[in-house]
Amino acid sequence: MGNYRAIVHMDLDTFFVSCERLLDSRLNGKPILIGGTSDRGVVASCSYEARKYGVHSAMPMKMAKARCPEAIVIKGNSANYSKYSKLVTEIIAESAPVYEKTSIDEFFIDLTGMDRFFGCMQYAGEVRDRILRETGLPISFGLSENKTVSKIATGEAKPNNKINVNYGYEKAFLAPLSIRKIPAVGLKTYQTLCGLGIRKINTLQEMPVELMEHTFGKLGKSIWKKAQGIDPSPVVQYNERKSISTERTFDKDTIAIQRVKAILFAMAENLTFQLRRANKVCACVTVKVRYSDFQTKTLQKTIPYTAADHEIVPIALALFDQIYTRRVRIRLIGVRLSHLVTGNHQMSLFQEDSKLSDLYQAMDRIRIRYGDRSVMRALGMDARTISRSNPFNGEPPLLLANRRV
């Protein structure tokens, strides 16, 4: 027993496919494509049987069906996937002293110090067995001294298996693997490294860190450290209240409810953009109203994981309609999106047609380049007009009270 960490990375295997197979056992062993079902759709996930034909996520559905004509195509159901994700999260929360949920199907667990009571590998295996037994979902894990090596080990363990990389063997474990396995290496970085003649991690391990830093800057140094099996980053305890929120206080209390709802619309729309920009999805929407007498009401609703305007904004407006019951002047309104995890891109691929996803991407690119308010829907425009020219029948403009991300 040494003074080193024990970090587990757990990842549900082809999670969306596994959920569909739980609901319909006839799908077992067959090639499955999940995503937009039209030819303009995109593959969000696919089974191992489909991958044999060269199919992969983010591939156009038309191309995937051409490569694997026998595949069964299913439109994604985020409500079902959210439900199963929460079941797994509950089991891990009960079993792990510290855990971090990084996406709807991926977790880090810190078991440091637990080997004095029982072996960490044995304990992680028992947690995995419990998940398999209670949810029916296959799950793989890697155990090592740090997050990077454990995540890579999980990838090598799949499907439905486990790998333990003993302390001191991190570098040897990584050496024969492709540099594409390093989490920080995207397609563009991979292509640049290949251009330098670097395809395996062992080549990267033997390079001077200065060369990587000169070529890629800080990213190069980070990649070099990961290639050496070095990653001191901690497991950050997951908290479902982690949120992004906005509140606005009126300089003068108002009963212009349609205008208030326009502002609420704009706030919710902007928050969903912030989610997508951070590659996050949320599973809870909360609306807050403070009246002129300072009485404050909040109402929240749990939803399937999403970062789509057309799903989040109507819920925020509906919550406002439920909460605004006193018909008195309003001093403050607020919106909060919580239960955040990574996964916006994958969830957006469930669209029946890629047009809506393309629209969001186009709007987001404009916002990133020209500012958050550079493009917005017509109803949200009312909020911008209010804050600038103040058509509130003589009422003063809005003040941004608080925004935190």
C-alpha positions as CSV (number, residue, x, y, z in Angstrom):
1,M,0.0,0.0,0.0
2,G,1.6,3.3,-1.1
3,N,0.8,7.0,-0.9
4,Y,-0.8,7.2,-4.3
5,R,-4.3,7.8,-5.5
6,A,-6.9,5.3,-6.7
7,I,-9.1,6.9,-9.4
8,V,-11.8,4.9,-11.2
9,H,-13.3,6.0,-14.5
10,M,-16.6,4.3,-15.4
11,D,-18.3,4.6,-18.7
12,L,-21.6,3.0,-19.8
13,D,-21.1,1.0,-23.0
14,T,-23.0,2.4,-26.1
15,F,-25.3,3.9,-23.5
16,F,-28.2,5.0,-25.8
17,V,-28.2,1.7,-27.6
18,S,-28.1,-0.2,-24.3
19,C,-31.1,1.7,-23.1
20,E,-33.1,0.9,-26.2
21,R,-32.2,-2.8,-25.8
22,L,-33.5,-2.8,-22.3
23,L,-36.8,-1.5,-23.6
24,D,-36.9,-4.0,-26.6
25,S,-34.8,-7.2,-26.3
26,R,-35.3,-7.9,-30.0
27,L,-32.6,-5.3,-30.6
28,N,-30.0,-7.4,-28.9
29,G,-27.1,-8.5,-31.2
30,K,-28.4,-6.4,-34.1
31,P,-26.8,-3.3,-35.7
32,I,-28.4,-0.2,-34.3
33,L,-28.2,3.4,-35.3
34,I,-29.6,6.2,-33.0
35,G,-30.1,9.7,-34.1
36,G,-32.2,11.7,-36.6
37,T,-34.0,9.1,-38.7
38,S,-34.3,11.1,-41.9
39,D,-31.5,11.2,-44.5
40,R,-30.6,14.6,-43.2
41,G,-30.2,13.3,-39.7
42,V,-26.9,12.5,-38.0
43,V,-25.8,9.4,-36.0
44,A,-25.7,10.1,-32.2
45,S,-24.8,6.6,-31.2
46,C,-24.4,3.2,-32.8
47,S,-24.0,-0.4,-31.6
48,Y,-20.7,-2.4,-31.9
49,E,-22.4,-4.5,-34.6
50,A,-22.9,-1.3,-36.7
51,R,-19.3,-0.1,-36.0
52,K,-17.9,-3.2,-37.8
53,Y,-19.2,-1.5,-41.0
54,G,-17.3,1.7,-40.4
55,V,-20.2,3.6,-38.9
56,H,-19.4,6.1,-36.1
57,S,-21.2,8.8,-34.2
58,A,-21.6,12.2,-35.9
59,M,-21.7,10.5,-39.3
60,P,-24.6,11.5,-41.6
61,M,-27.4,9.0,-41.2
62,K,-27.6,8.6,-45.0
63,M,-24.0,7.5,-45.2
64,A,-24.4,5.2,-42.1
65,K,-27.4,3.4,-43.7
66,A,-25.5,3.0,-47.0
67,R,-22.6,1.4,-45.1
68,C,-24.9,-0.8,-43.0
69,P,-28.2,-1.3,-44.9
70,E,-29.4,-3.9,-42.3
71,A,-29.2,-1.4,-39.4
72,I,-32.2,-0.6,-37.3
73,V,-32.6,3.2,-37.1
74,I,-34.1,4.6,-33.9
75,K,-34.8,8.2,-33.0
76,G,-33.2,9.1,-29.7
77,N,-35.4,9.4,-26.6
78,S,-33.7,11.7,-24.2
79,A,-36.4,11.1,-21.5
80,N,-35.5,7.4,-21.3
81,Y,-31.7,8.1,-21.3
82,S,-32.1,10.7,-18.6
83,K,-34.0,8.2,-16.4
84,Y,-31.4,5.5,-16.8
85,S,-28.5,7.9,-16.2
86,K,-30.1,9.0,-12.9
87,L,-30.5,5.4,-11.8
88,V,-26.8,4.8,-12.4
89,T,-25.9,8.1,-10.7
90,E,-27.9,7.1,-7.6
91,I,-26.0,3.8,-7.3
92,I,-22.6,5.5,-7.6
93,A,-23.6,8.2,-5.2
94,E,-24.5,5.6,-2.6
95,S,-21.3,3.6,-3.2
96,A,-18.6,6.2,-3.7
97,P,-17.0,8.5,-1.1
98,V,-16.3,11.1,-3.9
99,Y,-17.6,11.0,-7.5
100,E,-17.7,13.3,-10.5
101,K,-20.3,12.9,-13.2
102,T,-18.8,14.3,-16.4
103,S,-21.6,13.4,-18.8
104,I,-24.8,11.5,-18.7
105,D,-22.9,8.2,-19.1
106,E,-19.5,8.8,-17.6
107,F,-18.2,9.1,-14.1
108,F,-14.9,9.4,-12.1
109,I,-14.7,7.9,-8.6
110,D,-11.9,8.6,-6.1
111,L,-11.3,5.6,-3.9
112,T,-8.0,6.8,-2.5
113,G,-7.3,5.3,0.9
114,M,-10.0,2.7,0.7
115,D,-7.4,0.0,-0.1
116,R,-6.7,-0.2,3.7
117,F,-10.1,-1.7,4.1
118,F,-10.5,-3.7,0.9
119,G,-8.9,-3.7,-2.5
120,C,-10.0,-0.8,-4.7
121,M,-10.2,-3.0,-7.8
122,Q,-12.5,-5.4,-5.9
123,Y,-14.7,-2.6,-4.6
124,A,-14.9,-0.9,-8.1
125,G,-15.9,-4.3,-9.5
126,E,-18.6,-4.7,-6.9
127,V,-20.0,-1.3,-7.8
128,R,-20.0,-2.2,-11.5
129,D,-21.7,-5.6,-10.7
130,R,-24.4,-3.7,-8.8
131,I,-25.0,-1.4,-11.8
132,L,-25.3,-4.3,-14.1
133,R,-27.6,-6.2,-11.7
134,E,-29.9,-3.3,-10.8
135,T,-30.1,-1.5,-14.2
136,G,-29.2,-4.1,-16.8
137,L,-26.8,-1.6,-18.4
138,P,-23.3,-2.8,-19.4
139,I,-20.5,-0.6,-18.0
140,S,-16.7,-0.7,-18.3
141,F,-14.1,0.9,-16.0
142,G,-10.4,1.6,-15.7
143,L,-8.5,2.0,-12.4
144,S,-5.2,3.8,-12.0
145,E,-3.5,6.6,-10.1
146,N,-5.0,9.4,-12.2
147,K,-8.0,10.5,-14.3
148,T,-6.3,10.4,-17.7
149,V,-4.9,6.9,-17.5
150,S,-8.1,5.6,-16.0
151,K,-10.1,7.1,-18.8
152,I,-7.8,5.6,-21.5
153,A,-7.9,2.2,-19.6
154,T,-11.7,2.3,-19.8
155,G,-11.6,2.7,-23.5
156,E,-9.2,-0.3,-23.8
157,A,-11.5,-2.3,-21.5
158,K,-14.6,-1.9,-23.6
159,P,-17.0,-3.5,-24.2
160,N,-18.3,-4.5,-20.7
161,N,-15.0,-5.1,-19.0
162,K,-12.4,-3.6,-16.6
163,I,-8.7,-2.8,-16.5
164,N,-6.4,-2.1,-13.6
165,V,-3.2,-0.1,-14.3
166,N,-0.9,-0.6,-11.3
167,Y,1.0,2.4,-9.8
168,G,4.3,2.9,-11.7
169,Y,3.1,1.1,-14.8
170,E,1.2,4.1,-16.3
171,K,3.8,5.0,-18.9
172,A,4.3,1.4,-20.0
173,F,0.5,0.9,-20.4
174,L,0.2,4.0,-22.5
175,A,3.3,3.5,-24.7
176,P,2.0,1.2,-27.5
177,L,-1.3,3.1,-27.8
178,S,-2.3,5.6,-30.5
179,I,-1.8,9.3,-29.6
180,R,-5.5,9.7,-30.5
181,K,-6.3,7.9,-27.2
182,I,-5.1,10.9,-25.2
183,P,-8.3,12.8,-24.2
184,A,-6.8,16.3,-25.1
185,V,-5.9,15.2,-28.7
186,G,-8.6,16.2,-31.1
187,L,-8.7,15.5,-34.8
188,K,-6.8,18.7,-35.8
189,T,-4.1,18.1,-33.1
190,Y,-3.9,14.4,-34.2
191,Q,-3.3,15.4,-37.8
192,T,-0.6,17.9,-36.8
193,L,1.2,15.2,-34.7
194,C,1.0,12.7,-37.5
195,G,2.6,15.3,-39.8
196,L,5.5,15.4,-37.3
197,G,5.7,11.6,-37.5
198,I,4.1,11.0,-34.1
199,R,1.5,8.3,-34.1
200,K,2.1,6.3,-31.0
201,I,2.3,7.5,-27.4
202,N,5.8,6.1,-26.9
203,T,7.2,8.4,-29.5
204,L,5.6,11.3,-27.7
205,Q,7.0,10.1,-24.4
206,E,10.6,10.3,-25.8
207,M,10.2,13.8,-27.2
208,P,11.5,16.8,-25.2
209,V,8.6,18.7,-23.6
210,E,10.0,22.0,-25.1
211,L,9.3,20.8,-28.7
212,M,5.6,20.1,-27.8
213,E,5.3,23.4,-26.0
214,H,6.9,25.2,-29.0
215,T,4.5,23.6,-31.4
216,F,1.2,23.7,-29.4
217,G,1.8,26.1,-26.6
218,K,0.3,25.2,-23.2
219,L,-1.8,22.4,-24.8
220,G,1.4,20.8,-26.0
221,K,2.8,20.7,-22.5
222,S,-0.4,19.3,-21.2
223,I,-0.5,16.5,-23.9
224,W,3.1,15.7,-23.2
225,K,2.4,15.2,-19.4
226,K,-0.6,13.0,-20.1
227,A,1.5,10.9,-22.4
228,Q,3.9,10.4,-19.5
229,G,0.9,9.2,-17.4
230,I,1.0,12.4,-15.3
231,D,-2.3,14.0,-14.4
232,P,-2.7,15.6,-10.9
233,S,-6.3,16.9,-11.6
234,P,-8.7,16.0,-8.7
235,V,-12.0,14.3,-8.9
236,V,-14.4,17.1,-8.2
237,Q,-17.4,16.1,-6.2
238,Y,-20.5,16.1,-8.4
239,N,-23.4,18.4,-7.2
240,E,-26.7,18.3,-9.0
241,R,-27.3,21.9,-8.0
242,K,-24.4,23.1,-10.2
243,S,-26.1,25.7,-12.3
244,I,-26.1,28.6,-14.7
245,S,-28.5,31.4,-13.8
246,T,-29.6,35.0,-14.5
247,E,-31.7,37.4,-12.4
248,R,-33.0,40.8,-13.4
249,T,-34.3,43.4,-11.0
250,F,-36.6,46.2,-12.3
251,D,-35.7,49.7,-11.3
252,K,-39.4,50.2,-10.8
253,D,-41.8,47.4,-10.0
254,T,-44.0,46.4,-12.9
255,I,-47.2,44.6,-13.9
256,A,-46.6,44.7,-17.6
257,I,-46.7,40.9,-17.7
258,Q,-46.3,40.3,-21.4
259,R,-43.1,42.4,-21.4
260,V,-41.9,40.5,-18.3
261,K,-42.5,37.3,-20.2
262,A,-40.5,38.6,-23.2
263,I,-37.6,39.3,-20.9
264,L,-38.0,35.8,-19.3
265,F,-37.9,34.4,-22.8
266,A,-34.7,36.3,-23.7
267,M,-33.1,35.2,-20.4
268,A,-33.9,31.5,-21.0
269,E,-32.8,31.7,-24.6
270,N,-29.5,33.2,-23.6
271,L,-28.9,30.6,-20.9
272,T,-29.4,27.8,-23.3
273,F,-26.9,29.4,-25.6
274,Q,-24.4,29.5,-22.7
275,L,-25.1,25.8,-22.1
276,R,-24.3,24.9,-25.7
277,R,-21.2,27.0,-25.8
278,A,-19.9,25.1,-22.7
279,N,-21.0,21.8,-24.3
280,K,-23.4,21.2,-21.4
281,V,-27.0,19.9,-21.0
282,C,-29.3,20.6,-18.1
283,A,-32.0,18.5,-16.4
284,C,-33.8,21.1,-14.3
285,V,-35.3,24.5,-15.0
286,T,-36.2,26.9,-12.2
287,V,-38.0,30.2,-12.4
288,K,-38.0,32.8,-9.6
289,V,-40.4,35.7,-9.0
290,R,-40.0,38.4,-6.3
291,Y,-43.0,40.7,-5.7
292,S,-43.0,44.4,-4.7
293,D,-43.4,43.4,-1.1
294,F,-40.2,41.2,-1.4
295,Q,-42.2,38.0,-1.1
296,T,-40.2,35.5,-3.3
297,K,-41.5,32.4,-5.0
298,T,-39.6,29.7,-7.0
299,L,-40.8,26.8,-9.0
300,Q,-38.7,24.1,-10.7
301,K,-39.2,21.2,-13.1
302,T,-37.0,18.2,-13.8
303,I,-36.7,17.6,-17.5
304,P,-34.8,15.2,-19.8
305,Y,-31.2,16.4,-20.5
306,T,-31.2,19.1,-23.1
307,A,-29.7,22.4,-24.3
308,A,-32.3,23.2,-26.9
309,D,-34.2,26.5,-26.9
310,H,-37.4,25.0,-28.1
311,E,-37.5,22.6,-25.1
312,I,-36.2,24.9,-22.3
313,V,-37.8,28.2,-23.1
314,P,-41.5,27.0,-23.1
315,I,-40.9,25.3,-19.8
316,A,-39.6,28.5,-18.3
317,L,-42.6,30.4,-19.5
318,A,-45.0,27.7,-18.3
319,L,-43.3,27.8,-14.8
320,F,-43.8,31.6,-14.7
321,D,-47.5,31.2,-15.6
322,Q,-47.8,28.7,-12.6
323,I,-45.9,30.9,-10.2
324,Y,-47.3,34.3,-10.9
325,T,-50.6,34.0,-9.0
326,R,-50.8,37.1,-6.9
327,R,-51.3,39.6,-9.7
328,V,-49.3,42.2,-8.0
329,R,-46.2,44.2,-9.2
330,I,-43.0,42.3,-9.8
331,R,-39.6,43.5,-8.6
332,L,-37.4,40.7,-9.8
333,I,-37.5,37.6,-12.2
334,G,-34.9,34.9,-12.5
335,V,-34.1,31.7,-14.4
336,R,-31.8,28.9,-13.4
337,L,-30.7,25.8,-15.4
338,S,-29.2,23.1,-13.1
339,H,-28.1,19.5,-12.9
340,L,-25.5,20.3,-15.6
341,V,-23.4,17.6,-17.3
342,T,-21.3,17.5,-20.5
343,G,-23.1,16.2,-23.6
344,N,-24.8,19.0,-25.6
345,H,-23.5,17.8,-29.0
346,Q,-24.5,14.2,-28.7
347,M,-28.0,15.0,-27.4
348,S,-28.6,17.5,-30.2
349,L,-28.1,14.7,-32.8
350,F,-31.4,13.2,-31.8
351,Q,-33.1,15.8,-34.0
352,E,-35.4,14.2,-36.6
353,D,-33.9,16.6,-39.1
354,S,-30.5,18.3,-38.9
355,K,-32.0,21.6,-39.9
356,L,-32.8,22.7,-36.3
357,S,-29.4,21.6,-35.1
358,D,-27.8,23.5,-38.0
359,L,-29.9,26.6,-37.1
360,Y,-28.7,26.5,-33.5
361,Q,-25.0,26.1,-34.6
362,A,-25.4,29.0,-37.0
363,M,-27.0,31.3,-34.4
364,D,-24.3,30.3,-31.9
365,R,-21.5,31.1,-34.3
366,I,-23.0,34.6,-34.8
367,R,-23.3,35.1,-31.1
368,I,-19.8,34.0,-30.3
369,R,-18.4,36.4,-33.0
370,Y,-20.7,39.4,-32.5
371,G,-22.0,39.0,-28.9
372,D,-24.7,37.2,-27.0
373,R,-27.5,39.5,-28.2
374,S,-26.5,39.8,-31.8
375,V,-29.2,37.3,-32.9
376,M,-32.4,36.3,-31.1
377,R,-36.0,35.3,-31.7
378,A,-38.6,38.0,-32.2
379,L,-40.2,37.7,-28.8
380,G,-36.8,38.0,-27.1
381,M,-36.2,41.2,-29.2
382,D,-38.8,42.9,-27.0
383,A,-36.6,42.5,-24.0
384,R,-33.7,44.2,-25.8
385,T,-35.9,47.0,-27.0
386,I,-37.2,47.5,-23.5
387,S,-33.7,47.7,-22.0
388,R,-32.7,50.3,-24.6
389,S,-35.6,52.6,-25.5
390,N,-37.8,51.7,-22.5
391,P,-41.4,51.4,-24.0
392,F,-42.7,50.3,-20.6
393,N,-45.2,53.2,-20.6
394,G,-42.8,55.5,-18.8
395,E,-41.3,52.8,-16.5
396,P,-37.5,52.9,-16.1
397,P,-35.2,50.4,-18.0
398,L,-34.0,47.1,-16.7
399,L,-31.0,46.5,-14.5
400,L,-29.0,43.3,-14.8
401,A,-28.9,42.2,-11.1
402,N,-26.9,39.0,-11.3
403,R,-25.5,36.5,-13.7
404,R,-23.3,33.7,-12.7
405,V,-21.9,30.7,-14.7
